[in-house]
Amino acid sequence: MTPMSGALDWLAVGDVAEERGPDSSAILGGGAARLAAHAVALRARIALVAKVGEDDAGRRVRDTLERLKVDLRWLRSGPAMRTTVWHEPDGQPQRRRVERGADLALRLDELPPLSVPALLTVVSGYSLSVEPARSAALGALTSARARGGRAALLLEADLLWWTNARMMRRVLEPALAGVDSVALQTNDARVLFGAVSGREAVQLLAAMGPRLVYLAEADGGVVLREGGRIHACPADRTESAPRDRYAGAAAFWVGLARRVPARKAAADSVRYAQSVRRPGPRL
């Protein structure tokens, strides 16, 4: 990727939400929004393409993103819609709950014009779960090259399976075929392939199209497949496991947008993910 004058490092496209824990505390939720929050913390130029409702939760989310200095030119508001609210998305599936809202109503015609350049177009996989957000997500991936950059997908197979198991593989296959890089976690790999090792998982995913496959393991280590090679980037055993599941992937893609070699970007992402002390920005 050659840097373009005035280009964004990323367009982050997909879901944005309020996330509530077991104690009802509220943090910024949604894959695209959390990736964007980490990217701006790493001083990347990020625009978020998403939709919130015209409600209190939507105002809290928008205010938080403005405070973080995310570019919100394409953060839409859905009249008479509620903002999506997640309850314990990182918890056990039986405790997980979602109140679906405006982010899944993002439309293809609400994407930025192709005249907006971006080195990466990063799409959150949960947006593939239903229409019209699915068409918007796929459209964002397929238009990445026209923006002068590459397409990246946060897989989120665990959430996709939980919300729409019947459609999961059907919607993931065309998305994977058109991306340069994909990021996932061990739970996502288990949903897709069963009890396989990290190395086996990245090989299986690479066969579906992506050049780069980034697998974050539970302890914070990363298995990266780059072309025909597999690199292991171990976690620091003196540090705790990452508290935010989005931190590592965000740091990896910021590195790629800055033309850092993929192996170094993955190793740097491990250190960043283990340095993050909160699961997400408070609302």
C-alpha positions in Angstrom: 0.0 0.0 0.0 1.4 3.4 -1.0 0.4 6.3 1.3 -2.0 8.7 -0.4 -2.0 12.4 0.5 -5.0 13.1 2.6 -6.1 9.5 2.8 -7.6 8.0 5.9 -5.7 5.2 7.5 -9.0 3.3 7.8 -12.6 3.4 7.2 -14.2 1.3 10.0 -17.5 0.0 8.8 -20.1 -1.9 10.8 -21.6 -2.1 14.3 -21.8 0.4 17.1 -23.5 -0.2 20.4 -23.8 0.4 24.1 -22.3 -2.6 25.9 -23.5 -3.4 29.4 -21.8 -5.7 31.9 -23.3 -7.8 34.8 -23.2 -4.7 37.0 -25.1 -2.6 34.4 -22.0 -0.5 33.8 -22.0 0.9 30.2 -19.0 1.0 27.8 -18.6 1.6 24.1 -19.7 -1.5 22.2 -19.7 -2.9 18.7 -16.8 -4.2 16.7 -16.4 -1.3 14.3 -16.7 1.3 17.1 -14.2 -0.4 19.4 -11.7 -1.0 16.6 -11.9 2.7 15.8 -11.4 3.7 19.4 -8.2 1.7 19.6 -7.0 3.0 16.3 -7.3 6.7 17.3 -5.6 5.8 20.6 -2.7 4.7 18.4 -2.9 8.0 16.5 -4.4 6.6 13.3 -6.7 8.7 11.1 -10.1 6.8 11.3 -13.6 7.5 10.1 -16.4 5.3 11.5 -19.2 4.3 9.1 -22.2 3.1 11.2 -25.6 4.0 12.5 -27.0 4.8 16.0 -30.5 5.5 17.1 -31.9 8.8 18.2 -32.1 7.9 21.9 -30.0 8.4 25.1 -27.8 5.5 24.3 -27.0 6.9 20.8 -26.2 10.2 22.3 -23.8 8.6 24.8 -22.1 6.6 22.1 -21.7 9.7 19.8 -20.4 11.8 22.6 -17.8 9.2 23.6 -16.6 8.8 20.0 -16.4 12.6 19.6 -14.3 12.7 22.8 -12.0 10.1 21.5 -11.7 12.1 18.2 -13.0 9.5 15.8 -14.1 11.1 12.5 -17.9 10.9 12.6 -18.8 12.3 9.2 -20.5 9.0 8.3 -22.0 8.1 11.7 -25.6 8.1 10.7 -28.7 8.5 13.0 -31.8 6.4 12.5 -35.0 8.4 13.1 -37.3 6.6 15.5 -34.7 3.8 15.9 -33.0 2.6 19.1 -29.3 2.1 19.5 -28.2 -1.5 19.7 -27.5 -2.6 23.3 -25.4 -5.7 24.1 -25.5 -7.5 27.5 -22.4 -9.4 28.4 -21.3 -10.2 24.8 -18.0 -11.7 26.2 -19.8 -13.9 28.7 -21.2 -17.4 28.3 -23.7 -17.7 25.4 -26.6 -18.4 27.8 -26.0 -15.0 29.5 -25.4 -13.1 26.3 -28.3 -10.9 25.1 -28.6 -8.2 22.4 -31.3 -5.6 21.8 -30.9 -5.1 18.1 -31.0 -1.5 16.9 -29.9 1.0 14.3 -26.5 -0.4 13.4 -28.0 -3.3 11.5 -30.0 -0.8 9.5 -26.9 0.7 7.8 -27.5 0.8 4.1 -25.2 0.4 1.1 -26.1 3.9 -0.1 -24.9 5.3 3.2 -21.3 4.4 2.6 -18.9 7.3 1.9 -18.4 8.1 -1.8 -15.6 6.3 -3.6 -13.8 9.6 -3.8 -12.9 9.2 -0.1 -9.6 7.4 0.0 -8.6 4.9 2.7 -5.5 2.7 3.1 -7.7 0.0 4.8 -11.4 -0.6 4.8 -12.0 -2.6 8.0 -15.4 -4.3 8.4 -16.8 -5.9 11.5 -18.2 -9.4 10.8 -21.3 -9.0 13.0 -22.7 -6.6 10.4 -23.0 -9.6 8.0 -25.8 -11.1 10.1 -28.8 -9.4 8.5 -29.9 -7.0 5.8 -29.5 -4.2 5.0 -26.2 -4.1 7.0 -25.0 -7.2 5.2 -25.1 -5.5 1.8 -23.4 -2.4 3.3 -20.6 -4.6 4.8 -20.0 -6.5 1.6 -20.2 -3.3 -0.5 -17.5 -1.8 1.8 -15.2 -4.7 1.3 -15.6 -4.8 -2.5 -15.0 -1.1 -2.8 -11.8 -1.0 -0.8 -9.6 -1.3 -3.9 -11.5 1.6 -5.6 -10.5 3.7 -2.6 -6.9 2.9 -3.2 -6.5 0.5 -0.3 -7.2 -3.1 0.9 -10.1 -4.8 2.6 -9.9 -6.3 6.1 -12.5 -8.3 8.0 -13.0 -8.8 11.8 -14.5 -12.3 11.6 -16.7 -12.5 14.8 -17.9 -16.0 13.9 -18.8 -16.6 17.5 -21.3 -13.7 17.5 -22.5 -14.5 14.0 -23.2 -18.2 14.9 -25.0 -17.1 18.1 -27.3 -14.7 16.2 -27.7 -16.5 12.9 -26.2 -20.0 12.9 -27.9 -21.1 9.7 -26.5 -18.2 7.7 -23.0 -18.0 9.1 -21.0 -19.9 6.6 -23.1 -18.6 3.7 -22.4 -15.0 4.5 -18.7 -15.5 5.6 -17.5 -17.2 2.4 -18.1 -14.4 0.0 -16.7 -11.9 2.5 -13.5 -13.9 3.0 -13.0 -14.4 -0.7 -12.6 -10.7 -1.2 -10.4 -9.6 1.7 -6.6 -9.1 2.0 -6.6 -9.8 5.8 -8.8 -11.3 8.4 -8.6 -11.3 12.2 -10.3 -13.7 14.6 -10.1 -15.2 18.1 -9.8 -18.7 19.3 -13.6 -18.9 20.0 -14.3 -17.9 16.4 -12.0 -20.6 15.1 -13.7 -23.2 17.3 -17.1 -22.2 15.9 -15.9 -22.5 12.3 -13.6 -25.6 12.5 -14.1 -27.4 15.8 -11.3 -28.5 18.0 -8.3 -27.5 15.8 -5.0 -25.9 16.7 -4.3 -22.2 15.9 -1.9 -23.2 13.1 -4.6 -25.5 11.5 -7.2 -22.7 11.9 -5.1 -20.1 10.1 -4.3 -22.5 7.3 -8.0 -23.4 6.8 -9.0 -19.8 6.7 -6.1 -18.8 4.3 -7.5 -21.5 1.9 -10.7 -19.4 1.7 -8.9 -16.3 0.2 -7.2 -14.0 2.7 -3.4 -13.3 2.3 -3.0 -12.5 6.0 -4.8 -14.4 8.8 -4.4 -13.1 12.3 -5.6 -15.4 15.2 -5.6 -14.0 18.7 -5.2 -16.7 21.3 -6.8 -16.6 24.8 -3.5 -15.6 26.5 -2.9 -12.7 24.1 -0.5 -14.5 21.8 -1.0 -14.4 18.0 -0.7 -16.9 15.3 -0.2 -15.2 11.9 -0.3 -16.7 8.5 1.4 -14.6 5.9 1.3 -16.1 2.4 2.6 -19.6 2.9 4.4 -18.9 6.2 3.1 -19.2 9.8 4.5 -16.9 12.5 4.0 -17.4 16.3 4.0 -14.2 18.4 3.8 -15.3 22.0 2.3 -13.3 24.8 4.3 -12.0 27.7 3.6 -14.5 30.5 4.3 -11.9 33.2 1.4 -9.8 31.9 -2.3 -10.6 32.2 -4.5 -11.7 29.2 -6.0 -8.9 27.1 -9.0 -7.2 28.6 -10.4 -6.0 25.3 -10.9 -8.5 22.5 -10.6 -5.8 19.9 -7.3 -4.3 20.9 -4.9 -6.7 19.2 -6.6 -6.7 15.8 -6.9 -2.9 15.9 -3.2 -2.5 16.6 -2.3 -5.0 13.8 -4.3 -3.1 11.2 -2.9 0.2 12.3 0.6 -1.3 11.7 -0.4 -2.5 8.3 -1.8 0.9 7.3 1.6 2.3 8.3 3.4 -0.2 6.1 4.9 -2.1 9.0 5.8 -5.7 8.0 3.0 -8.0 8.9 5.1 -10.1 11.3 6.3 -7.0 13.2 2.7 -5.6 13.2 1.5 -8.8 14.8 4.2 -8.8 17.5 3.6 -5.1 18.3 -0.2 -5.9 18.6 0.5 -8.5 21.3 2.3 -5.9 23.4 -0.4 -3.3 22.8 -3.3 -5.7 23.7 -1.7 -6.7 26.9 -1.1 -3.0 27.9 -4.8 -2.2 27.6 -6.3 -2.1 31.1 -10.0 -1.6 30.4 -12.5 -3.6 28.3 -13.7 -0.5 26.5 -14.2 3.3 26.8 -16.8 4.2 29.4 -19.9 5.9 28.2 
